[in-house]
Amino acid sequence: MTMTPAITVTEAAAVEQDHERAHRREGGGSPTSGLWRPGLTAAVVAAVATSLVAGAARAVDVPLAIEGEQIPVAGVAVMTMLCSAVGLLLAGALKRWTPGPRAAFTWVAVALTAVSFVPSVSADADTATKVVLVATHVVAAAIVVPVIVRSLPARRPRP
């Protein structure tokens, strides 16, 4: 009489892979798994969009200058990418250390977006420049924040 194992090695590997996929879907894995690709894509789209806003403002003679110094359109794109990267790192930390990462990130992102208006509004610039700068913040947040929110689990899975 020959005994065969109840489960083969390939079946065990398939079960383990299914378990790993389910774990990732539930928000497990590394703190940033599932965040980087969509988040960076959204950051690039937001950088292009904010550059278009700044370029359009320049085209209609909005000076885009603070204290007499011109803000380069490329500078708008760079700052959008930088702030988006900070948002992604923050989302990764919240995913790892808060029980409700999606809600926590939503509140933090809204608060930080509002706070980001302060330097633009208080800058030594004309009103049109201030409006454009605030608009770039709104455009960037409207593109990046929903993507990151959708990439975060509503609840952190229990270990």
N, C-alpha and C positions, 0 to 999 in steps of 0.2 A: 504494500500500500504506500503510495507516494503522496506526500502532503504538498500542496501549493500554497504560496502566501496569499492571504486574503486580499491584498492590494499590491499591485506591481509598483515598481519604482516610478514609472512614467505617470501612473495614476496619482501617486503621492505628490509628484511634482506639479501636476495639473491642479490638484486640490490646493496646494500651497500657493500657486500663482493666483487662483481665484480668491483665496483669502487675502493676499496682498492687494489685489485690485479693489476688493471691497473695503479694505482698511484705508486705502488712498481716497476712495470715493467718500468715505465717512469723515475725511479730514485728518486722517493719520499721516504717517510719513514725516518727512522733514518739515520744519515750520514754514518753508516757502514753496513746498511742492504744490504745483497747480496755480501758483501766483505769478511766477516769473514770466513765462511766455505771454499770457494774456496781458499782464501788467506792463511789460516792456513794449508790447505792440501798441497798447493804448497810449503809453507815454510818447511814442514816436508820432502817432496820429495827433495827439494833443500838441506836440511841438510844432508840427506842420500847421495845424489849425491856428495856434496862437501867432505863429509867424505870418500867416495870411491876414489875421486881424491887424497886426502891427503894420504890415505892408499896405493894407487897404487904408489904414489911418494916414500913413505917410502920403499915399496917393491923393488924398483929399486935404492935404496940407495941415494935418495935425502934427505939431512939431516933435512929439515924443522926446522931450528933453526934460531932464531934471537938473536944476541949478545951472541951466544953460548948456549942459552936456547931453549930446544926442544918445539915445538908447539904440544900439544896433539891433536890427531885426534878428540877426543870428543870436544875439544875446538873449532875446526873448525865448528862442528855441532852447538854448542851453539851460536857462533857468527853469524852463518847463520840465526838461529831462531830469535835472537835478532834484527838483521838488517831487517829481513823480517817483524817483528812486527812493527818496526819503519816505514817501508814502508806502511804497512796497516793503521797505524794511520794517516800518511800523506795523503794517498788516501782518507780516511774518511773526513779529513779536506778539501781537495780539492773538494770532492763531495759536501760538504755542502756550501762552500764559493766561488767557482769559477764558472763562466758561462759555461766553457768547461772543465769539470773534466778529461775526458779521455786524451785530448791533453795536458793539464797542467801536469798530472801525467807522461805521456810519456816523456816529456821534462825534468822534474825534475828527474825522475828515470835514464835517460841516463846521465844527468849531475852528479848525485850523484854516479853512478857506476864509471864514469871516475875519479871523485875525490877520490873514495875509492882505486884507484890504487896507489895514492901518498905514503901512509905509507908503502905499500908493496915494491914499487920500491926504496924508500929512506931508507929502513931498513938496518941495519948492518947484511947482510946475503949474502950468495953466490948467483950467478945468477940463478942457478937451483931452489933454494928456492923461489926467487922472481917471477920466471915464474910460479911456481905452485900456489903461493898465488894469483897472478893476475888471473890465470886460474880458481881458486875457485870462485873469484868474478864474472867472466864472466858466469860460470856455474850457480851460484845462480841467477844472474839477468836474464839469459835466461829462467829459469824455473818460477821464481816468477813474473817478470814484465808483461809478456803477460797475465797471469791469472788475475792479478789485473786490467790491462787495459781492458780486456774483461768484467770485472765485473762492470766497471764504465760506466755511461751514457755519451754519446757524449755531451749532453747539459743538464744543470740543469733545471728541470721543473720550470715554474713560479708558485709562490704560488697562 
